[in-house]
Structures are given as structure tokens and as C-alpha cells.
Amino acid sequence: MKQGLHITNGDSGVAVIQHAGFEGDFLPWQDVLHVGPVLPAQSLNRFDPPRIQFLSDFFCMPIEGIESDFKHRRHVWEQASEYDAVNLWFEHDLYDQLQLCQVLYLLAQTSEIRNTFHLIQTDHYIGESSSQAIRTAHENKVPINENHLMDAVKVWQAVTHSTPESLLACLNDVAMSLKYMHGAVDRLLSELPHPKTGLSLSQQRILNPLLLKEHKQSELFQLMQQAEEPKFMGDSVFHELVQAMLLCPNPLLSATDEENPWSRVVSLTPTGEQVLNGTNNHINLNGINHWVGGCHLKEEHVWCYDDQNKTLTRSA
């Protein structure tokens, strides 16, 4: 059998785990599952095509490179039964927990290789961890059990469902065996628009600092990261969210014209201030065409989430 497969969130995590002295093969999962359509599929062969197209469109990247990365991921995953041990290294944030949930869901579709899988979860960011912290996390690994798989299947089916009610039911499940999954489910639900403002929590946290003063886009990203605990959003997704609020029919943001977008100064427009204060609504002004997992939010199909009261509402 092959010696050791390590599955983790991305390339930086792979580098840190390798630096800590771990050998074998490494698979960075590398999908921003909190953005774009996440549709039901029992295999990566069926799941990947719409994701590849979305990621190419959203990030304006050549589709061939994404196809190549996803093909490699499928190949390594399909060979998992050939390894004497498979370690799942994932953090506590939304980005990682959705990846973990998908991996465990896929594992639950098999039967012959589960006893080789171990779960390593940490509330520290793997890419920022010391070698000693990585080794300590590995010492605390636990075998994947049926409760992990059942909970992952339940959450993943809720994530990929066309409406968010089952996600809310997962949030209310106090018996969850995956200790960081409650927080991830709540944070994913918060990417639905708020009923008063029509803003997702990410949009709100981008706009909030601008009530006091304008900021360079690079500063605004750092301020948003500070507002998130745990932080999960990369700079590319952040940039696209800013762009959307700059270019919508009734812009919430304005910015200076700079060659490097991270150097431009971003300001709140009067419309943006009205929306943030709840005297106007982003969806009423600018419409909506947005995915949260498998739920496609359109003007005739809008679900809102109140992150304070943990309640869902639907508007026709």
C-alpha cells in the first residue's frame, strides 16, 4: 500500500504540514464552497463540471487550469483506498468546514476504506501554524466514525438543497459530532441576505468600516478579516464582492481609479449608507442573483436570514 495521504484546505496548508516532517502524498482540496452553486451529486465526476464553470466565470480564470486541478483531485481521491492511512487536516472556519463536510459525504458513499481515515481538526490556521503545533494536532487525531459520516451527510445534503430550511435544522441540532460544524452552518446561513437591509453578513462587514471613513481596499480587507472569527474569506472573493457593490445599478460603493485595485480608496455612497442603516434595501434597489450552497436566490425566490434571531423568512 502507499504510505500516507494528507488532505487539507490548500497549498499553504500542504507546505506547512510537509515542513513539520510529514511524508506521503498531499491533496489540497481547494474549492471556495461558500461561493457559487454547490449542487447535489454523489461523486466528484458529477459535482465538478458546474463548479469548474462557475469558478472560471467568477474569478475570470482560464477554464483549462481549473479543469486540470479538479481532474487531479478526482484521480487522487479515487486512489484513496490504496493508502495505508488518510489524514483529513481541516480548520474551524467556514472555508475548511465545508470542504471537510464534502470529503466526509463522499467517504460515506463508499464502504471499503473508512477504517484508514483519521480526522485532525484545529482551531488554529494550518497555514500559520508552527511545526510543533502541527505535530500536536496530529497526535490528537481521531478515527472517522459513523457519527461523523452521518452528520456530514445531513449537513452536506442541507448545504446542497434548493432551500435553506434544512440548514437551519442542522443549526438547531445540538448533538452534532463535528465540533466546528455548528458555527460553519450559522456563518453559511448568514450569507443569505438580511431581511431589513438585503445584505449578506459579508457585504455588511465590508461596508461597516466605511461609515466612519474611507479606506484603501487593502485596509478594508484587513478590517473585514478582523471582524470575522474565525476568518475564512480569501482576498480574491473579497475583491469580487467589492466589485459587485461598485458596479450594481445603484452602487453602494465608489472608488478612486487606480491601476492596482488594492491601492484604490473605497467610499460608501449615500445609497450604501441608506442600505446599511436599513432605510433602503439592497435587493429592492439592485435585484439579486446569488447562490448560497444549492439555494439560488432570485427576485422570485428570495430567502432571508436574521443572524441575530436565527430565523429564516421567504419573500415572493
C-alpha positions in Angstrom: 0.0 0.0 0.0 1.0 3.6 -0.5 2.3 5.5 2.5 0.0 8.2 3.8 -2.3 10.6 2.1 -2.9 14.0 3.6 -5.9 16.0 2.5 -6.1 19.7 3.6 -7.6 23.0 2.5 -5.0 24.4 0.2 -1.4 24.8 -1.0 -0.2 26.8 2.1 -1.5 24.1 4.4 0.3 21.4 2.4 3.6 23.3 2.7 3.2 23.7 6.5 2.4 20.1 7.0 5.3 19.0 4.9 7.6 21.4 6.8 6.5 19.7 10.0 8.0 16.5 8.8 5.1 14.6 7.4 5.6 12.4 4.4 3.4 10.8 1.8 1.1 12.3 -0.8 -0.8 15.6 -0.3 -4.1 16.7 -1.7 -5.2 20.3 -1.4 -9.0 20.4 -1.7 -9.1 24.0 -2.9 -12.6 24.9 -3.5 -14.4 28.1 -2.2 -17.6 26.2 -1.4 -19.1 29.2 0.4 -19.4 31.0 -3.0 -21.5 30.0 -6.0 -23.6 26.9 -6.8 -23.0 23.8 -4.7 -25.3 21.2 -6.2 -26.3 17.7 -5.2 -24.0 15.0 -6.5 -22.8 11.6 -5.2 -19.5 11.8 -6.9 -16.9 14.4 -7.9 -17.4 13.4 -11.6 -21.0 14.8 -11.4 -20.2 17.6 -8.9 -17.2 19.2 -10.6 -18.5 20.4 -14.0 -20.8 23.2 -12.8 -18.2 24.2 -10.1 -15.4 24.4 -12.7 -17.6 26.7 -15.0 -18.6 28.9 -12.0 -15.0 29.3 -10.7 -13.8 30.2 -14.2 -16.5 32.8 -14.7 -16.4 34.2 -11.1 -12.6 34.6 -11.0 -12.1 35.3 -14.7 -9.6 32.4 -14.9 -8.9 30.1 -17.8 -11.1 27.0 -17.5 -8.4 24.6 -18.6 -6.3 25.2 -15.5 -9.3 24.6 -13.2 -10.3 21.5 -15.1 -6.7 20.2 -14.7 -6.7 20.8 -10.9 -10.1 19.2 -10.4 -9.1 16.2 -12.6 -6.0 15.7 -10.4 -8.2 15.9 -7.3 -10.6 13.3 -8.6 -7.7 11.0 -9.5 -6.1 11.2 -6.1 -9.5 10.8 -4.3 -10.3 7.7 -6.4 -7.0 6.2 -5.3 -7.6 6.7 -1.6 -8.1 3.0 -0.9 -4.5 2.4 -1.9 -3.1 4.3 1.1 -2.4 2.8 4.5 -3.7 6.0 6.2 -5.6 9.1 5.1 -5.4 12.1 7.3 -8.0 14.9 7.0 -6.5 18.2 8.2 -9.1 20.9 8.5 -9.5 24.2 10.4 -12.5 25.5 12.3 -13.6 28.2 9.7 -16.4 28.1 7.1 -14.0 27.5 4.2 -12.5 24.4 5.7 -15.6 23.0 7.3 -17.5 22.9 4.0 -14.6 21.1 2.4 -14.5 18.6 5.3 -18.2 18.1 5.0 -17.9 17.3 1.3 -15.0 14.9 1.9 -16.9 13.0 4.6 -20.0 13.0 2.4 -18.0 11.4 -0.4 -16.5 9.0 2.0 -19.9 8.0 3.2 -20.7 6.8 -0.3 -18.0 4.1 0.0 -17.6 1.2 2.4 -14.2 -0.4 2.0 -11.8 2.3 3.0 -13.2 4.1 6.1 -11.0 2.5 8.7 -7.9 4.2 7.2 -9.3 7.7 7.6 -8.5 10.0 10.6 -9.7 13.5 11.4 -7.4 16.2 12.5 -9.3 19.4 13.4 -7.8 22.5 14.8 -8.9 26.0 15.9 -5.6 27.4 14.6 -5.0 28.3 11.0 -2.9 25.5 9.5 -1.1 27.8 7.1 0.0 30.0 10.0 0.9 27.1 12.4 4.3 26.1 13.8 5.7 22.7 13.1 5.2 21.8 16.8 1.5 22.9 16.6 1.1 20.7 13.5 2.6 17.7 15.2 0.5 18.2 18.3 -2.6 18.3 16.2 -1.6 15.1 14.6 -1.2 13.4 18.0 -4.8 14.3 18.7 -6.2 12.8 15.5 -9.3 10.6 15.8 -10.6 7.8 13.6 -13.5 8.8 11.4 -16.7 7.1 12.8 -20.2 6.6 11.7 -21.5 9.6 13.7 -19.0 11.8 11.7 -20.3 10.4 8.5 -24.0 10.7 9.4 -23.6 14.3 10.5 -21.6 15.2 7.4 -24.2 13.6 5.1 -27.0 15.5 6.9 -25.2 18.8 6.6 -24.0 18.3 3.1 -27.5 17.4 1.9 -28.7 20.6 3.6 -26.0 22.7 2.0 -26.8 21.4 -1.5 -30.6 21.7 -1.1 -32.5 24.2 -3.1 -34.0 25.9 0.0 -32.3 26.6 3.4 -34.7 25.2 5.9 -32.7 22.1 6.4 -29.6 24.1 7.1 -31.5 25.9 9.9 -32.5 22.4 11.2 -28.8 21.5 11.3 -28.0 24.6 13.3 -30.6 23.5 15.9 -29.1 20.0 16.2 -27.2 20.1 19.5 -25.9 16.6 19.1 -23.5 17.4 16.2 -20.4 15.2 16.4 -18.3 17.6 14.2 -17.4 20.2 16.8 -17.0 23.2 14.5 -19.8 22.5 12.1 -22.5 24.5 14.0 -20.5 27.7 13.6 -19.9 27.0 9.9 -23.6 26.3 9.3 -24.6 29.6 11.0 -22.0 31.5 9.0 -23.2 30.0 5.7 -26.8 30.9 6.6 -25.5 34.5 7.2 -24.6 34.7 3.5 -28.3 34.9 2.8 -29.5 38.5 2.8 -30.7 40.1 5.9 -34.4 40.8 5.8 -34.0 44.5 6.6 -31.0 45.5 4.6 -30.9 42.8 1.8 -27.1 42.5 2.6 -25.3 39.3 3.4 -23.2 39.4 6.5 -20.0 39.6 4.3 -21.4 42.6 2.5 -22.3 44.2 5.8 -18.9 43.7 7.2 -17.3 45.2 4.1 -19.5 48.3 4.4 -19.4 48.8 8.2 -15.9 50.4 8.5 -16.8 52.9 5.7 -19.4 54.6 7.9 -16.6 56.2 9.8 -14.1 56.9 7.0 -12.9 55.8 3.5 -10.3 53.2 3.2 -7.9 51.7 0.7 -9.2 48.3 -0.5 -6.2 46.6 1.2 -7.1 48.2 4.5 -10.8 47.3 4.1 -9.9 43.7 3.6 -7.8 43.6 6.8 -10.7 45.3 8.7 -13.1 42.6 7.4 -10.7 39.9 8.4 -10.6 41.3 11.9 -14.4 41.3 12.1 -14.5 37.6 11.2 -13.8 35.0 13.9 -12.9 32.6 12.5 -11.8 34.3 9.3 -12.4 32.4 6.2 -12.5 34.6 3.1 -9.7 35.0 0.7 -8.7 38.2 -1.0 -10.0 37.1 -4.4 -13.5 36.5 -3.2 -13.4 39.8 -1.2 -12.4 41.7 -4.3 -15.3 40.3 -6.3 -17.7 41.3 -3.6 -16.4 44.8 -3.6 -16.6 44.9 -7.4 -20.2 43.8 -7.3 -21.2 46.6 -4.9 -19.3 49.1 -7.1 -20.9 48.1 -10.4 -24.5 47.3 -9.4 -27.2 49.6 -10.9 -27.5 51.6 -7.7 -23.9 51.4 -6.3 -23.3 51.0 -2.6 -19.6 51.9 -3.0 -17.4 54.3 -5.0 -13.7 54.1 -5.6 -10.8 56.1 -6.9 -9.3 54.9 -10.3 -6.1 53.1 -9.6 -4.1 50.6 -11.7 -3.8 48.4 -8.7 -7.3 47.8 -7.2 -5.9 47.2 -3.8 -4.5 50.7 -3.8 -7.8 52.4 -4.6 -9.7 54.3 -2.0 -13.1 52.9 -1.4 -16.0 55.0 0.0 -19.6 54.5 1.0 -22.2 56.1 -1.4 -25.3 57.8 0.1 -27.2 54.8 -1.2 -24.8 52.4 0.6 -25.3 54.3 3.8 -29.1 54.1 3.5 -28.9 50.4 2.9 -26.5 49.8 5.8 -28.8 51.8 8.1 -31.8 49.8 6.9 -33.7 52.8 5.4 -33.3 51.2 2.0 -32.9 47.6 0.8 -30.1 46.3 -1.5 -32.3 43.7 -3.2 -35.1 46.2 -3.8 -32.6 48.6 -5.4 -30.4 46.2 -7.3 -32.1 42.8 -7.5 -30.4 39.6 -6.6 -28.8 36.6 -8.5 -26.9 34.8 -5.8 -26.1 31.3 -4.7 -25.8 30.0 -1.1 -25.0 26.3 -1.5 -27.7 24.8 -3.6 -30.2 27.7 -3.0 -30.4 30.0 -5.9 -31.6 33.4 -4.8 -33.5 35.3 -7.5 -36.1 38.0 -7.3 -38.9 35.5 -7.3 -37.1 33.2 -4.9 -35.5 35.1 -2.0 -34.7 33.7 1.4 -33.5 36.0 4.2 -31.7 35.1 7.4 -31.7 37.1 10.6 -28.3 36.2 12.1 -29.2 37.6 15.5 -32.5 35.8 16.0 -31.6 32.7 13.9 -34.7 32.9 11.8 -35.5 32.4 8.1 -38.1 34.3 6.1 -39.1 33.9 2.5 -40.4 36.7 0.2 -42.1 36.0 -3.1 
